[in-house]
């Protein structure tokens, strides 16, 4: 049985060039899942300048235009036998309304196009995608790039530097989610760990009579052994295992570009050596990698 039974796609109908509908529909068809498309519109401040009667008419007219467009988009999907439902609605609080949809519908996956925000804006306001990564209770599939509707290459980005049960459990969820997606889409499954050993991290291991270079080598070898054990446990072929030295965001974005990766599957609340959150890595990878991100 597919791990996906119900999919929820959130779109901005004013961005009619977006390809999120095609990606979500392809996944629904491959997995046999139902698909609900919610086209949510932020209230237009400019309408407040109109008289109340005119404002109401303008809002309804604008909403109907978006309904007509969305209906045209899904006609072909119905013809393919997909179970697709739609809605178009005004919202005052986009973040909360999306989370309310998730709670009400209980989908297996929330799908949305990546919304790129300028760096200066991100410094003062939490982007919508980051908000969803932090608060959505289900896996979030953020679509990026302009590649194939169904992924051909899926990468599970794991963390092996921590031995806490919660981290091990998250690795399992990441791999199961990635493996399930790869199976549904007949894609390659790869396992990757970005090995980032800093002097600050090594300082936490004081009291060991080794040179910094020796300690670095010893720790790296231990991490690689842990990574290989994880790969063996889940039956990942040798040619699909990638233990790469470097900072996670750089490693993942460069690997995705060089290897034509379609989806990176990552964790959202995974601790690292310096007490960082992999969630922050996941958030920043949205603006670095040229692919989609599935966060669990």
N, C-alpha and C positions, 0 to 999 in steps of 0.2 A: 504493500500500500504506500502511496505517495505521502511524504511528510507534509505536503501542502493540500489542504482541503478548501480553505477560504483565503482569498487574497484581497487586500485592500490597497487600492491605488489612489494617491492624492495628487491632483494636478492643479496647475494654474491655467485656466482656459484662455487667458490672454496671451499665453506663450504657445501659440498654435504650431510653432515649428518644432516643439519638443517631441522626442521619440519615446517617451515613457509608456504611452498606450501600447505601442507595438511590442515593447519589451515585456510588459506585464501580460499582454494577451498571449504571447508566445510561451511564457512560463505557465500560464493557466492551461493552455492547450497541451503542453508537454506533460503536465502533472495531473490533468483532469480536474483541476480545482475550479471553483466558481470565482468570479471576479466582480468586485464592486468598485466603480470609479466615482470618486467624490471630487467634483470640481468646486473648489472653495474660493470665494472672492472676498478680498478685503473691501470694506465699505469705502466708497469714493467720496473723499472730503469735498470735492468740487460740487457734488449734488446738494450740499447744504446751502449753497448760494441760491437755490431755486425755491420758489414758493412750495408749500407743503404738497398741494395737489400735483403740481408739475414734477416735484421730486419723486413722489410715489410712482407716477407714470413712467418717469425716466428709469427708475430702478427696475421696474417690472419689464420694461422694454429691453433693457440691457441684459437682464437675466434670461429672458426668452431667447434672445440672440445666442447666448451661450448654450442654452438647452438645445436649440436647433443644430448648432455646430457639433455638440457632443453626440447627439442622436445620429448624425451623419457619420461620425467616426466609428460608431459601434455597429452600424448596420451590417457591414461585412463580417464582423465577428459573430453576430447571431447566425449569419449564413453558414459559418464554419461549425456551428453546433456548440459554441461556447455559451456558458451560462453567465451572462453579463448584465449587471444592473447599474444604473447611473443616478446621480443627483447633482444638482447645481444649487448652490446656496451662498448667501451673504454671511460673513462671519466678522465679529468684532475682535475676537481673540483667536488668531490662527493656531497658535501652539496648543491652547487648551481644547479647541474644537477638534483638532486631529486626535488628541489623546482621548477625548470623549468618544469619538468614532471607534477607536480601538477597543475601549472598554465595552461599548455597546455591541459591537459586531463580533468581538473575540476572533479576529482573523489569525492565521498562522504566520502571516508575513505582512509588514507594512512596506509599501513600495512608493518611492518618490524620486523625482529627478533631483540631482544635486543642484543646489542654488548657490552659485558662486557670489560671495560678498567681498567687497574691497577690504584690504587689510586695515585701513584706517577705521572703517565702520566696525570691523570685528573687534577693534580695540575698545569700543565703547558700548556695543550692543552684541548680545549673544545671538548668533545666527540661528535661524529656524532649524536647520539641520542639526546643529550642535545641541539645541534644546531637545530634539527628538532622540538623539543618541543618548542623552543623559537621563531622560525620563520615560521613554517608551518601554512598556513592559514586555514587548515581543521583539523578535528580530526585525531590524530595519534594513531594507535593501535600497541603497541610494544609487541611482543610475547615473553613470558618467560616461564620457566618451561618445563616440558615434559608431561603435562596433556592431557586431552581429546581435540580433534580437535575443538569441539563445547563446549563452557563453560556451566557448570551446575549451577554454583553459581556466580552471578555478584554483586559486592558491589559498591554502589555510595557513595563516600567519600565527604561529604559536609562541609561547613563552616558556622556556625551560630553566630559567635561572632561579625560580622560586619553587619551593617544595611544599608550600601550604596546601592543604586539601582543596581550598577554594580555587586556587590557581590550577591544580590538576583537573578539577571538575570543569573549569572553564575551557581548558585545552580540549577536553573530551567534547564539550558542546560545540566548539569551533570546528573540530574535525568532523563530527557527525553532521553538522549543518552543511559544511563544504562538500562532504561525501554525498549527502542526499541531493544537493543541488547538481553536482557533477553527474550523478546517476540519472536524475530526471532529464538532464539536457544532453546526455551522452558526451560529456566533456572530460578532458584530462584533469586529474586531481594531483596537485603538487603540495608539498609541505615545506614551509620556509621558517627559519629562525634567524633573526638579525642579532648577531652577537656583538653587543656594545659593552666593552670592558673599559671603564674609565679609571683613572687614578683615584678619584673620589670613592668609587665603588670598592676598589681594592683596599682603601684605607680602613674600611669596616672590618677587614680581616687581619687586623694588627696582631702582633705577637708571634708571627710565623717568620722563622729565620730563612727567608728566601729573598733574592733580589726581586725588584719590581718586574723585570723581564721574566724571571723564572716563575713568579707567582701568576703573572699574566698567562703564560703558556700552560701552567698546570690547571688554572681555572678554565681556560678555553677548552682544554682537552676533556675536562669533566663535563662541561656544558655540551660538547659535541657528543659525548657518550650518552648523555641524557636524551639528546635530540634523536640519536639513532635508535635508542630503545623505544622512544615514542613512535618513531616511524615504523619500526618492526612490529610493534603492538597492533598498529592499524593497517599493516600490510601495504605500506606505501613503497612502490618499487624504488630501487636505488637511484635510477635516473630521474626520479621525481622528488628527490630529497635535496634541499638547498640550505646549507649552513653557511651563512655569509657574514663576514665581519663588517661592522659599521653601524652607524646610527639608524634606528628603525625606519624613520620617515624617508631618509635618503635611500636606504637599501630597498625598501618596498617600492618606492616610486621609480627608481632606476631599473629594478628587476621587471616591474610591470611594463615599462616602456620597451626594454630590450627583448623581452620574451612574449610580447603581444598578449599579456594577461587580460582576461575579460572581467574577472571578479576577484577581489581580495576579501577573504572572510576573516574577520578580526573580532577580538573581544573588546568590551567597552569598559570594564572595571577590573582590569588585571594589574596587580602590583608589579613594580620593577625594583631593581636593586637600590635605587636612590629614593624610593618611596613615591616615584612618579606613577601616573595612571596610564595604562595603555589606552584608556579612553581618550586622553589628550593626543596620543599618537594617531588614533583613529580619526579624531576630529581634524587634525592637520593634514592627514593623508588625502582628505577630500579635495584639497586644493593643490596637491602635488602629483598624485597619480592620474594617469590618463585612462582610468578604467572605473568600473563600478565597485562599490564597497558594501558588503553584507556584514552588519555588526550584530553580535549576539551577546 
